[in-house]
């Protein structure tokens, strides 16, 4: 598998970092995520729902917004916004208005938030969420969490209702 192909969905989150966001223009949060997946689920043949799945640490304030709202967005940006994504991945809304520290422009879009600078955005309706049960994880994955001293991540599965592609 060539992980450098531009269409390679198996590493788009790890390679390009996604920004998962939920809320309203008056009250939203988002965080940079390096873990996610895309696929199809819950439908008859040729009628499955296209989905984006994101994994968010429950310690992140963004998890609260994803739990609270029916819709969320997952955005990807040109490389020149990598510094902004690093800020959003390292700061918490609990401590600072982290979006004010970036050059990103939030916009309300339907029932969620998107960003003017994003070149690819998936608008998702939340279909399912769950926190990983550590008893069901492979031993090496349990060790990963133990080494990092963090709780297991939430999994949010969202049906893609719209794609905004400016690439």
C-alpha positions in Angstrom: 0.0 0.0 0.0 1.4 3.4 -1.0 0.6 5.7 1.9 1.6 8.7 -0.2 -1.2 8.5 -2.8 -3.4 11.6 -2.5 -6.5 9.3 -2.6 -5.3 7.1 0.2 -8.0 7.3 2.9 -6.2 4.9 5.2 -3.9 7.6 6.4 -5.7 10.9 5.7 -6.1 11.6 9.4 -2.6 10.7 10.3 -1.1 12.5 7.3 -3.2 15.6 7.0 -4.8 15.8 10.5 -8.5 16.3 10.7 -10.3 19.0 12.7 -13.5 17.6 14.4 -15.9 20.4 15.4 -19.4 20.6 16.8 -21.6 23.3 18.2 -23.1 26.6 17.0 -21.3 29.8 16.0 -21.9 31.2 19.4 -20.6 28.1 21.2 -18.5 25.6 19.5 -15.3 23.6 20.0 -13.1 21.5 17.9 -9.8 19.6 18.2 -7.2 18.3 15.9 -7.5 14.5 15.5 -5.0 12.1 14.0 -7.2 9.1 14.3 -10.2 8.5 12.1 -11.6 6.4 9.3 -14.0 6.5 6.4 -16.2 3.8 5.0 -19.8 2.5 4.7 -22.1 0.9 7.2 -25.8 0.1 8.0 -27.5 -0.4 4.7 -28.4 -2.9 2.1 -25.9 -3.7 -0.7 -25.3 -0.5 -2.8 -27.3 1.5 -0.2 -24.9 1.6 2.7 -24.4 4.9 4.5 -21.1 6.7 3.9 -19.6 7.5 7.3 -16.7 9.2 8.9 -15.6 7.8 12.2 -13.5 10.0 14.6 -11.8 9.1 17.9 -11.7 11.7 20.6 -10.1 11.6 24.0 -12.8 12.1 26.6 -10.5 14.6 28.4 -10.9 16.9 25.4 -13.6 19.6 25.8 -14.5 18.8 22.2 -15.8 15.4 23.3 -18.5 17.2 25.3 -19.6 19.1 22.2 -19.7 15.9 20.1 -21.8 14.2 22.7 -24.2 17.1 22.9 -24.8 17.9 19.3 -26.4 15.8 16.5 -24.1 17.1 13.8 -20.4 17.6 13.5 -17.9 18.4 10.9 -14.5 17.0 10.0 -12.3 19.4 8.1 -8.9 19.1 6.4 -6.7 22.0 5.5 -3.9 23.0 3.1 -0.4 22.5 4.6 0.0 26.3 5.5 -2.6 25.8 8.3 -0.6 23.1 10.1 0.5 25.5 12.8 -3.1 26.4 13.5 -4.0 22.7 13.7 -1.1 22.2 16.1 -2.5 24.9 18.4 -6.0 23.3 18.3 -4.5 20.0 19.1 -2.5 21.2 22.1 -4.8 23.9 23.7 -8.1 23.4 25.5 -11.2 25.6 25.5 -11.2 25.1 29.2 -8.1 27.3 29.5 -8.1 29.7 26.5 -10.1 30.8 23.4 -7.9 28.6 21.3 -9.6 29.5 18.0 -8.6 33.1 18.7 -5.0 32.0 18.6 -5.4 30.7 15.0 -6.1 32.3 11.6 -9.1 30.1 11.0 -12.5 31.6 10.2 -15.5 29.7 11.7 -18.8 29.7 9.8 -22.1 28.2 10.7 -23.2 25.7 8.1 -26.6 24.0 8.7 -26.4 22.5 12.2 -22.6 22.6 12.7 -19.5 24.7 12.1 -17.1 24.7 9.2 -14.0 26.8 8.4 -13.5 29.0 5.4 -9.9 27.9 5.0 -10.7 24.1 4.9 -10.2 22.5 1.5 -12.2 19.4 2.4 -15.0 19.2 4.9 -17.4 16.4 5.7 -20.7 17.3 7.4 -21.8 14.4 9.5 -25.0 13.4 11.4 -24.0 11.5 14.5 -25.3 7.9 14.2 -23.4 6.3 17.1 -21.0 7.0 19.9 -19.3 4.8 22.5 -16.3 4.9 24.7 -14.0 2.0 24.0 -14.2 -0.8 26.6 -10.7 -1.6 27.7 -11.6 -5.2 28.3 -12.3 -5.6 24.6 -9.1 -4.1 23.4 -6.1 -6.1 22.3 -3.3 -6.3 24.9 -1.0 -4.1 22.9 -3.7 -1.4 22.6 -4.4 -1.6 26.4 -0.7 -1.1 26.9 -0.8 2.0 24.7 -3.4 3.5 27.0 -1.5 2.4 30.1 1.7 3.9 28.9 0.0 7.3 28.1 -2.1 7.3 31.3 -5.2 8.3 29.4 -8.8 7.0 29.4 -9.9 5.1 26.3 -11.2 7.3 23.4 -14.8 7.9 22.4 -15.7 6.7 18.9 -18.1 8.9 17.0 -19.6 7.5 13.8 -21.2 10.2 11.6 -23.2 9.7 8.4 -21.8 12.0 5.7 -24.7 14.3 4.7 -22.6 16.7 2.7 -19.0 17.1 1.3 -17.5 20.5 0.7 -14.5 19.9 -1.6 -12.5 23.0 -2.6 -9.4 21.1 -3.7 
